[in-house]
Amino acid sequence: MSDLGQDLDDQDDDRSRSRQIVVWAVVSGVVLVAAVALIVAFLVGGSGSPEPVASGSASPTQPVESPSPTGESSPTAEPSTPTATDPSATPTTPVASPTSGAGPATTDVFTPRLVWEPSTSAIEGAAVMGSIVEQGGTCTIVAERGGESVESEAFPAQADAQSTVCGSLSLSSDRLTAGDWQVHVHYESPDAVGDSDATTVAVSG
């Protein structure tokens, strides 16, 4: 009988230990599950927090970029430089205009021959403008004496390779009385003008 009671006590002890093991296992499992849940919750909470941080950092970046182009466009105030250039160019243009309209240039006039021709009762001659080569000019014989001036018609000048020439000039007039006259040739064109030196021509009656 004592052995049987001893066995029963041993069985009760084993059952009690088994129950304790089961309880500890359940408690450990609950604790483990709770720990895992806490870790997951921490991770989820930690991963969600950077998203608003990133969005907040991106939003100030955009306004920072927007004022910078605005600042670049404002300092690009280069219209002031062309504005200063335009008025300077404006006075230059009217200055050039009067220069071009100042009148024709002066040219030398050489008279290789100015004589009185009794057969035609006229002063005849020729003129050479050695510093210009052009068409469209004219030559006129001018005879002066005692305040009186007599002029011929305007003869057309011709351009050759190196000069402009008036080959056949003639001045005939009833006003050319006998005596010494100061005679020269006047050349004129849109671009040039000139007078030869005066030559004394003796007019006979």
C-alpha positions as CSV (number, residue, x, y, z in Angstrom):
1,M,0.0,0.0,0.0
2,S,2.8,2.4,0.8
3,D,4.3,1.8,-2.6
4,L,1.0,2.5,-4.3
5,G,0.6,5.7,-2.5
6,Q,4.1,6.7,-3.4
7,D,3.4,6.0,-7.1
8,L,0.3,8.2,-6.9
9,D,2.3,11.0,-5.4
10,D,4.9,10.7,-8.1
11,Q,2.2,10.9,-10.8
12,D,0.7,14.0,-9.2
13,D,4.1,15.6,-9.1
14,D,4.6,14.8,-12.8
15,R,1.3,16.2,-13.7
16,S,2.0,19.4,-11.7
17,R,5.3,19.8,-13.5
18,S,3.7,19.2,-16.9
19,R,1.1,21.9,-16.1
20,Q,3.8,24.3,-15.1
21,I,5.7,23.6,-18.3
22,V,2.6,24.2,-20.3
23,V,1.8,27.4,-18.5
24,W,5.4,28.6,-19.0
25,A,5.2,27.7,-22.6
26,V,2.0,29.6,-23.1
27,V,3.3,32.6,-21.2
28,S,6.6,32.6,-23.2
29,G,4.6,32.4,-26.4
30,V,2.4,35.3,-25.4
31,V,5.5,37.3,-24.4
32,L,7.2,36.4,-27.6
33,V,4.2,37.4,-29.7
34,A,3.9,40.7,-27.8
35,A,7.6,41.4,-28.3
36,V,7.3,40.7,-32.0
37,A,4.2,42.9,-32.2
38,L,6.1,45.7,-30.4
39,I,9.0,45.3,-32.8
40,V,6.8,45.4,-35.8
41,A,4.9,48.4,-34.5
42,F,8.2,50.2,-33.9
43,L,9.4,49.3,-37.3
44,V,6.2,50.4,-39.0
45,G,6.1,53.6,-36.9
46,G,9.8,54.3,-37.8
47,S,9.3,53.6,-41.5
48,G,6.3,55.9,-41.7
49,S,8.0,58.8,-39.9
50,P,10.7,59.5,-42.7
51,E,8.0,59.9,-45.3
52,P,6.6,63.1,-43.9
53,V,10.2,64.2,-43.2
54,A,11.1,63.6,-46.8
55,S,8.0,65.4,-48.1
56,G,8.7,68.3,-45.8
57,S,12.3,68.6,-47.0
58,A,11.2,68.4,-50.6
59,S,8.6,71.2,-50.2
60,P,11.2,73.8,-49.0
61,T,13.6,72.8,-51.8
62,Q,11.0,73.8,-54.5
63,P,10.5,77.3,-53.2
64,V,14.2,77.7,-52.9
65,E,14.7,76.9,-56.6
66,S,11.8,79.1,-57.7
67,P,13.3,82.4,-56.2
68,S,16.7,81.7,-57.7
69,P,15.5,81.9,-61.4
70,T,13.5,84.9,-60.4
71,G,16.6,86.5,-59.0
72,E,18.6,85.6,-62.1
73,S,16.0,87.3,-64.3
74,S,16.0,90.4,-62.2
75,P,19.8,91.1,-62.3
76,T,19.7,90.6,-66.1
77,A,18.9,94.3,-66.4
78,E,21.1,94.6,-69.6
79,P,18.6,97.0,-71.3
80,S,20.4,99.8,-69.6
81,T,23.6,99.1,-71.7
82,P,21.8,99.2,-75.1
83,T,19.9,102.2,-73.9
84,A,23.2,104.0,-73.4
85,T,24.5,102.8,-76.7
86,D,21.5,104.0,-78.7
87,P,21.7,107.7,-77.7
88,S,25.5,107.6,-78.5
89,A,24.8,106.2,-81.9
90,T,22.0,108.7,-82.6
91,P,24.2,111.8,-82.4
92,T,26.8,110.1,-84.6
93,T,24.3,109.7,-87.5
94,P,23.4,113.5,-87.7
95,V,27.1,114.3,-87.5
96,A,27.8,112.2,-90.5
97,S,25.0,113.7,-92.5
98,P,26.3,117.3,-92.6
99,T,29.7,116.0,-93.3
100,S,28.5,114.2,-96.4
101,G,26.4,117.2,-97.4
102,A,29.2,119.7,-96.9
103,G,29.7,120.0,-100.7
104,P,31.8,118.7,-103.5
105,A,35.5,118.2,-103.0
106,T,38.0,120.6,-104.5
107,T,40.0,119.5,-107.5
108,D,43.0,120.9,-109.3
109,V,42.4,122.4,-112.8
110,F,45.3,122.6,-115.3
111,T,45.0,124.6,-118.5
112,P,47.6,123.6,-121.1
113,R,46.2,126.1,-123.6
114,L,44.2,129.3,-123.3
115,V,44.7,131.7,-126.3
116,W,42.9,134.2,-128.5
117,E,42.1,132.8,-131.9
118,P,41.6,135.7,-134.4
119,S,40.1,133.4,-137.0
120,T,37.1,132.6,-134.8
121,S,37.3,135.8,-132.7
122,A,37.2,133.6,-129.6
123,I,39.3,132.5,-126.6
124,E,40.0,128.8,-127.1
125,G,41.6,126.3,-124.8
126,A,41.5,123.0,-122.9
127,A,41.5,121.9,-119.3
128,V,42.6,118.8,-117.4
129,M,41.5,117.7,-113.9
130,G,44.3,115.3,-112.9
131,S,43.1,114.4,-109.4
132,I,39.7,112.9,-110.4
133,V,38.3,110.5,-113.0
134,E,34.6,111.0,-113.5
135,Q,31.8,111.7,-115.9
136,G,29.1,114.3,-115.5
137,G,31.3,117.4,-114.9
138,T,31.4,120.6,-117.0
139,C,34.1,123.2,-117.9
140,T,33.4,126.9,-118.4
141,I,35.8,129.6,-119.6
142,V,35.7,132.8,-117.5
143,A,37.3,136.0,-118.8
144,E,37.5,139.1,-116.5
145,R,38.7,142.7,-116.9
146,G,38.0,145.9,-115.1
147,G,35.1,144.4,-113.0
148,E,33.5,142.9,-116.1
149,S,33.1,139.1,-116.4
150,V,32.3,137.1,-119.5
151,E,31.6,133.4,-119.4
152,S,31.3,130.7,-122.0
153,E,28.7,128.0,-122.2
154,A,29.3,124.8,-120.0
155,F,31.2,122.2,-122.0
156,P,30.9,118.5,-120.9
157,A,34.0,116.9,-119.5
158,Q,35.1,113.4,-120.4
159,A,36.9,110.9,-118.2
160,D,40.1,109.1,-119.5
161,A,42.3,106.5,-117.9
162,Q,43.9,108.8,-115.2
163,S,42.1,112.1,-115.3
164,T,39.1,114.1,-116.5
165,V,39.5,116.3,-119.6
166,C,37.7,119.2,-121.3
167,G,39.3,119.1,-124.7
168,S,37.7,121.9,-126.8
169,L,36.7,125.0,-125.0
170,S,35.6,128.3,-126.7
171,L,34.5,131.7,-125.5
172,S,33.1,134.1,-128.1
173,S,31.3,137.3,-127.2
174,D,30.8,140.9,-128.4
175,R,31.7,141.9,-124.9
176,L,35.3,140.7,-125.4
177,T,36.8,144.0,-126.4
178,A,40.4,144.5,-127.4
179,G,42.8,144.3,-124.5
180,D,44.2,142.0,-121.9
181,W,41.8,139.7,-120.1
182,Q,42.4,137.4,-117.1
183,V,41.1,134.1,-118.2
184,H,40.6,130.8,-116.2
185,V,38.6,127.6,-116.5
186,H,36.0,126.7,-113.9
187,Y,35.2,123.0,-113.4
188,E,32.1,121.7,-111.6
189,S,30.4,118.3,-111.0
190,P,28.2,116.8,-108.3
191,D,31.3,115.6,-106.5
192,A,34.1,118.0,-107.3
193,V,34.7,121.7,-108.1
194,G,37.8,123.7,-109.0
195,D,39.3,126.7,-110.8
196,S,42.5,127.0,-112.8
197,D,45.1,129.7,-112.3
198,A,44.3,132.9,-114.3
199,T,46.1,133.4,-117.6
200,T,46.5,136.7,-119.4
201,V,45.0,136.5,-122.8
202,A,45.4,139.5,-125.2
203,V,42.2,140.0,-127.2
204,S,42.6,141.8,-130.5
205,G,40.0,143.8,-132.3
